[in-house]
Amino acid sequence: MLALETLEEHGKLRFTRLGELIGDVSQKMLTKTLRQMEADGLVLREVFPVVPPRVEYELTPLGRSLGEAFCGVWTWADEHRQTILDARTAFTARKNATDAMN
């Protein structure tokens, strides 16, 4: 989802820049994710015959449509973020109280 969201937001990106924008992701995991997305028809991979090799990725129309489908989930998560954090805090407090009694 992070690769999908980043490509949706920034458009065509070089491999290295995509990794930087995503953040804490290994090169191996990013490569694996992008290969699967390419196989699924979600991204286009363009290799430029230069030294060092330059590779760029961009979403296909199918990939963009998947991003649109996830948009509702991202919006919901953003709108309910504080409620979720409050629920986690309350859960932890109840668990700690129960653990202290045992």
N, C-alpha and C positions, 0 to 999 in steps of 0.2 A: 504494500500500500504506500510506503514511503517513496519508492521509486515512481510509482504512478502519480502521486500527488506532486512530487518535485518536477517531473516532466510536464505535467499539466500546468503548473505555475510558471515555469521558466522556458518552456518550449524545447527546441533542439539543444542538446548538451553533450559536451565531450565527456568521456567516461570519468576522467579525473575530477572534473567540475561537478558532475552528478554525485560522486562519492563525497566530495566536500560539502555540498549542500544538504545531503541526507544526514551526514554527521557520523556517528559511531557505527560504521559498517566496515567489515573487512573487504578487501579487494576480492577475495575468493567468494564471499557470499554475494557481493554485488554482481560479480560475473555470472554466478549461478542463477541469480534472480533474473538478470537481463536476458540470459539465454532462454530461460523458460518463458519469459514474456514475449520474446521474439518467436519462439516456437508456437505460442498460443495466438500469435497474430496481433499482439498488443503494442509492440514497438517495432520500428524500423531501425536497422543497424547499418550505418554507412561507414566503410573503411576507406581511408584516403591513402594512396600509395606514396607515403612520405617517410622520411627517417627523422625522428622516431615515428612509428605508426600513429596515426590519428584516427580515432573511432568516435563517431557521434551517434546519439540515440534520440529518437523522437517518437511520440505516440502516433499510432495509426488511428483512423476514425473509430475502429473498434475499441482501442485503448482509451480514447477520449470519451466514448460513450460509457465505458466502465467507470471512469472518473466521475462522470455526471451522476451515475447511479450511487456512488459512494458519497457524493456531496451531501445528501440528506443525512447520512450517518455522521459525517464530520460536523455538520451544523447542529445536530441534536447533541453530540458530545460537547461541543463548545457551549451551547446554551445550558446544559445540565452539569457542567464541570464542578461548580461549587457545591451543588447538592450531592454529587457523588463523593467529593472530598469530605463533606460533612458526615455522610453515611459511613465512610471508612473510619473516620475519627470516632464516631459513636460505637461502631463495631469493636474497634480496638479497645476502647474503654470498658465495654461490657466483657470482652474476653479477658482483659487484665483483672477485672474485678472477680470474675468466675475462677480464674487461675489462682488468685490470692486466697480464695476461700477453700480451695482444695489442698 
